[in-house]
Amino acid sequence: MAPSIGVAEFYAGKTIFITGATGFMGKVLIEKLLRCCPDLNKIYLLMRPKRGQSTKERLDDFMHCRVFDHLQEQSPKSFDKLHVIKGDVLQEELGISNQDWDMLQRETQIVFHCAACVRFDMFIRDAVDMNTVGTMKVLKLAEGMKKLEVFLHVSTSYCRCEVKVLEERLYPAVHRPQNIMQCVKWMDDDLLSYLQPKLIEPQPNTYAYTKSLTEDLVSQHAGKFPIAIARPSIVTAAYKEPMPGWVDNMNGPTGLLVGAGKGVIRTMHCNEDYLADVIPVDMAVNACILLAHITALEKPKEVRICNITQSGQNPITWGQALDMGRVHVQEFPFSVCLWYPGGSPKSSRVQHLLSVFFMHLLPAYFVDLLLFLTGQKTFMIKIQKRVNYGLEVLQYYTTKEWFFENDYYRSLRNLISKADDEIFYTNIEVIHWSSYIRNYMKGAREYCCKEDPATLPQARRLHKQLYYLDKAVQLTIYALIAYFIYYYIIRFFS
């Protein structure tokens, strides 16, 4: 049953506080709220100060991000609702002035806590400080908010990687968050480095471990104010809004698509038959907006959990996604390519390592040797080491398969009106994957790599030339192999 009050009507007159505003999801969240909830009162954005920049200059830079293009054209006055709060989750009291602290506690009605470090390989002290201690500071601020209606915390569906089926419920952390926060305060780096593998076990990295700790920490505030935890899976480019294919970072699948499209990545370790549980950023943001709306109206005493995942609805495998990417990169090739996009995923780790040696490392050393001999600066070995390290981190998620219960996520559509469902869409079944990945390739080229669409004809010519060069090299190698086999056979029998 739909609530008695619509989504835009609920947000009308509300004052919102957002952390992680400059992040991938944060930008889309702000754009969506300003565009589709035009009567909201104001949005406070926690932003780190930049040396030499005033608050107004920082906000001006932020507003000129491509994600806000439509708003700049259609409703430029909506940006008057944005207000920067200078601060940093790594500082005491969030680095917020006493005046701003009091103002936030006096005015804020809705908190979206999106700030987090998404680097998987961060040292445990840094990950705990950013993800867990930072959240503790935001919760302290929230406790004093006199009008607070809902606190929404953005987590991840990979918060408990050892669980085969992740339910939409809380999982107590392996360690008490307060104990770990205390440990990282006094332990030196050597001791923490020694303990880190044991502490995070069975999690694969400090990101997943600290997300689990943080969920536990947030849940300890149940009953003080309504709390919702959103658990998106792998967040990818926009499906429709603010523009199809919009993406602003090279994390995860985006980096894989770009690296493969530029010929830098020619092999990866993955199981092609496993499902790739991805969620477009606009659908993840819509779910967060609805989750906050419904939780504020229903005021549950317990923490509400929502797994924002595919979970077999409109499934796509890693193999299908990669195949579609190879097709659409021909339509939207990159202007700068190391080699023709090719290669293939490997289900065997041994095969993958052999391919890395022959298709990544040897060519990198060869290119750097040529650069060295011609007196130019070498760079390919350094790039390939970074690429291979990134693939090592990613392969944990491409060689295993998880299942997430998402009944509550799928029910969000039934908890709002049909009109609101059109605006705050969350139905993953409507996605046509080939069209989506086509837009993804186009968006990665335009928004991540900052390549002008006008360069496409030239890029397509280069793409075709690299294709013929790639085939010529392959034929040469096969001919040499055949020659040596033939030569030694003749010698053996003569």
N, C-alpha and C positions, 0 to 999 in steps of 0.2 A: 504494500500500500504506500502511495506517495505521501510525503509529509504535507502538512497543511500549508506550509510556506515554501515557495520555490527557491531555487539556489540563489539567483541574483537578488531576490527579495531578502533572503536571509543575510547576505553579505552587505546589503545596503546600510549605510551609516556605520559600518564596523571599522575599527582600527586594527590593523594587522602588523605583526612583527615577524620578519623573515630573516633567518640566518642562512648562509650559503647562497645569498642572492645572486652572486656573480658566477655561480656554477651552472652546469648544463641544465639541470632540472629547475634551478632557481630562476633563471632567465625566462624559461617558458611559463613557469608558474606566475610570475609578475605580469608577463604579457597577457596571459589568459584572464587573470583577475581584472586587470585594467580594461580589457576589451569587452569581456562578457559580464562583468559585475560593475557597470559604470557608476553606480551610486554609492560605492564603498567610500568611506570617509578618507582614510589615508593608509599608506603602507610605509612602515619604518624598515629600513634596510641596514643590517649590520655590515659595515665595510671596514676593512683595514685601511688606515691612512697611508697615503703614498707621499714620499718625500717630494716637496716642491709643488704639491697639488692641494688646492683648497677643496673643501667638501663639495662646493658647487662644480668645480672642474672635474672632480671624480665622478659625480653624478652625470655630468654632460657626456663624458667619455662612455659611461655605461649605457646611456640612452641612445647613443649612436651605433650600438650593436645592430647588426642586420636583422636580429630577431624582432626588433621593434619597427621595422620598415612600414608595415601596414598601419600601425598606430600613429606613426609620425605623419602619414598622409591623411588618415581619416579622423584622428582625434588627438591632435598634439597637446591640447589642454589637459588630457588625462595624466600627463607626466607631472602636473602640479601636485598630484596626490603622493608622489614619492618623496621621502625624506631620509637622508643618510644619517645613521647613527655611527659615529666614529668609534671603532672598537675592534677587538680581536679575541677569538675564543681561547687563544693561548695565554692571554694576559689575565692577571687577577681582576676579579669583578668584570671580566670580559673587556677590560680596558675602557669601559664606558664612564663618562663623567658622572658625578653625583646628580647633576641637574637632569641629564638624559635618563639616568637610572630611575629617578623619581617620576619623570614624565612617562616612561614606558610602563611602570607599575600602576600609574594612575589611569592611563588611557587604553592600554592594549586589551583586546577582547579575544583575539585569535593568534596563536603562535604556530608558525610552520618552521620546524627546526630541520633544515636541510644540510647544514654545514657538516662536512666530514672529509677526511682524506681518502681518496679512492685508490691510492697506490697500494698494491698488494704486498710489496716487498719492504715496506717501511720498518725501520728499527722499532722494537716493541715500545720503548720509552716514548718515542715520537707518536706512534699510533695511539697509545693509551692517552697521551696528553691531548691529542687532537680530537679523537673520537669519543673517549669516555669522560676525561676530566672536563673537556669543553662542554659536553652535554650536562655535566653536573652543575657547571656555572650557569647555563641557560635555565636549568630547572630551579636553581636558587632565585634567579630573577623572576621566573614564573610564579613561584610561591608567594611573592608579594604583590602580584597583579590583582587588583581589587575587582576588576570586571571580567577576568579570564573565563571564557566559555569553553575553550578546547585547546589542548596542546597536542599538535600532530608531530610525531617524530618519524623521519624517513630512515628506514633501516635497509635491509637487503634480504631477499629470499635465500641467499647463500650464507645466512648467519649460523647455521648448524649443518655443515657439509657432511658430517658423519651420519646424519639422519636420512634414511632412504626415502621416506615420505614425510615432508614437512607439513604439519597441520597448521591451521590458523589459530594457534594458541601460543601462550608463552612457554619458553623452555628455560628453566633456571640455568644460569651460567655455571660452568664447571668450578670457577672460583668466585668468591665474593668480590664484586667490583671495588669496594672500598679497600680491600686488602691489596689488590693489584695496584691501585692508584697510589697507595702508601709505599709499596715496594719500589716502584719506578722513581719515587722521590729520592730515596737514599742509596739505592744500589748503584755501584759504578758500572760503566759500560761493559767492562770485561765480564763481570759477574752476570749481568743481564744477558749478554751474548751467549754465555754458557747455558743459562737457564731457559732462554727463549724457546728452543725446540720442545722442551718438556712442558713448558707453560702452555703453549698454544695447542699441543697435541689434544685431540686428533684433527684440529683445524689445519688447513694447508698453508695459511699465511696469517700475518698479524691483522690484516683487514677483517677477515671473517671472525677472528678471535675477539677483537675489540668491539665488533658489532654485536656479538653475543653478550659480552659484558655490559654494553650500553643498554641493550633491551632490558636486561635484569635491573639495571640502575633506574631506568625510566619507570619500570613496573612498581618500584618501591614507593612511588608517589601516587599510586592508585588511591582514589577516595579524596584526595586533596583538591583535584579538579579533573574534569573529563579528559581522558588520554586516549589517543589512537596511535597505533604503530603501522605505518605503511611499509610493506616489504616488496618493492619491485624486483624483478629478476634482472636480466642484462638489458639495460636501457639503451635503446638505439635511436636512429634518426627519426624525425617527425613523420607521422603518417599523413596528416593533412595540415596541421597548424603549428607554428605561424605560417609556414610554407612547406609543401611536400619535400622531404629529404633534408630538412634543415638539421645540421649537426655542427658543433663548434669545437670538437676535440678529437684526438686520435686514439682514444682508449678502446680496448677490446676489439669488437668486430670492425669498427671504423678503421683502425690502424691496419687490421688484416686486409681489408678491402683495398685501402690505398697502397699498402706495401706490395700486395699482389698485382694491383693495377699498374704499378711503376716497375714491375719486374724485379723488385728488391727481394720479395718473398716468393720463392718458387717451390717450397715444400712446407708442410706443417703436419704435426702429429695429431690426428683426430680420428674418431670413429664416425665415418660418413653416415651410418645408419642411426646414430643417436639424435634425439630431438634437440634442437637449438631453442631453448626457452628465452625468447627475447620479447621485449615490450617497447613499442614506440614511445618516445618521450612525452608526446602530447596525451596519449592514453594514460600514462603513468601519472601525469600532472592532473588530468581530469579526475582520476580515481582519488587522488589526495584531496582535491577540492570537495568532492562529494563526501569522502570519509569524514572530513572535518565538519562539514555541514550536518550530516546525520548524527554524528557523535555529540555535537553541541546541542542538538534538539532533544536527543534521547537521554542525555546525561547519565550514561551507565557508570556504576561504581567500579566495575572491573575494567581493565585495559582492553580496548578493542583492537583486534589484529586483522589485517587484510593482506593476503598474499596476492600481489598484483602480478600475475603470471599467466602464461598460456595454458599450461597443464593439459596438453593434448587437445585443446580447442584450436582448430585450424592449424594442425601441426606442420612443421617444416624441419627437415633434418639438416645437419651441417653439410652433408653432401649436396643436397638440393640447393642450399643457399650459395655454396661455392660455385656450383654449375651456373646458376643464374648470374652471379657476379661476373663470371668469365664471359658470358654472352653480352651483358650490358656494358662492360668496359670497352667493347668494340665501338659502341655508339658514343660513349663519353670517355675517350682515352685522355690520359694526362699529357701535358705539354712536355714535361721532363720525365723521361723513362731511362732506366739503366739498361733494360732489355725488354724483349717482347713478353707480355704477360703470359705465363705458362706454368708448367710444373703441375703438381697434383698433391692432394693430401695423402698421408701414409697411415695406415692402421697399425703397422708394425713400427716400434720405436727404433729397431735396428735399421730398417729401411730409411726411416726419417733421418737418422744420424748420418748414414751414408750419403743421402741426398744433400744434407746440410754441407758436408765436406766437399762434394763435387760441384754443387750448384750454388752454394753461398760463399764458402771460405776460399776455395781455389780461385774463382773469378775475382773475388775481392783482393786477394794477394796479387793477382796478375795485373789488375787495374792500378793498384798502388805502386807496383813495380814500374809500370809505364810512366806514371806520374813522377816517380822519384828520378827515373832516368832522364826525363825531360825538364827536371828542375822545378816541378810544381809541387804544391802541398798535397800530401796524401790524406785520404779521408775514408776510403771504402772499408778498410778493416774495422775501423772504429764504428762505422754505421752498422756493419754486419754483426758485430758483437752485441750492439744494442738491440738489433732486430732479433737475434737468436735468444737473447735473454728474455725479451718480451714474449716470444713464442713459448719459451719454457714455462713462464708464468701462466699463459693462456691455456696451454695444453691440459692442465689439470681439469679445466672445465669442458674441454672438447673430447676428452677420452673417458668421461664418466657421464652417467645419466641420472638425473634427479626427477622426482615427482613431487609436485606441490599441490596440496589441496587448496582450491580457490573458490569454494562455494560462496563465501561472503562477497568476494570481488565480483563474481558473476551476478550476484543478487542486487548489486548497486543500481542496476538499470531498472529494477522493479521497485526501488525505494524512492524514485523520483518520477516526475511527470514525463509524458512522451516528448513534450517540447524541450524540457531540460535534458532529456536523453539525446536529443539531436545536437544540442550545444555542447554538453559535457559527455561526449561519447566515450564508451569504454569497451565496446563489443569487438573483441579481437577477431571474431569469425568473419567480419566484413572485409578483412585485408586480402587483397590479391597479391600474393608474394612476389610474383615476377614484376608487376608494376611497382611494388614497394621498393624492391632492390634496384630497379631502374632509377627511381627517384633518389635512392640512397647514393648510388654511384654519382649521379649528377650533383647531388648536394655536397658530397664529400669533395668533389672537384671544385665546386664553386665557393662553398662556405669555409671548408677546412684549408684547402690548398690555395684559396684566393685566386683561382684561375678564371679569367674573363671568358664568358661564352664565345666571344668573338675569336678566340684562339682555337676553337674546335676544328675548323677545316685544316689548319696546319698540324694540329695534334693527330688528326686522322691520317694525314699523309705520313707523318713519322711512324704512326702505328703500323701502317702497311709496309713501310720500308723495314721496320724491325722484324716484321713477320717473315719477309723474304730472307733477311739476314739470318734469322733464327733457323729457318729451314736449310739454308746453305751450310751453316755450321753443323747442323745435325747430319746432313748428307756427307759432309767432309769427315766427320768423326766415324760414321758408319763405314765409309769407304776405307778409311785407314785401318779400322778393326778388321774388315773383310780382307784387306791386303795382307796384313800381318798373319791372319789365320791361314790364308792361302799360301803365303810365302813359307811358313814353317811346316805346313802339311807337305808341300812340294819337296822341301829339303828333307823331311822325315822319310819320305818314300823314295827319294832319289838315291 
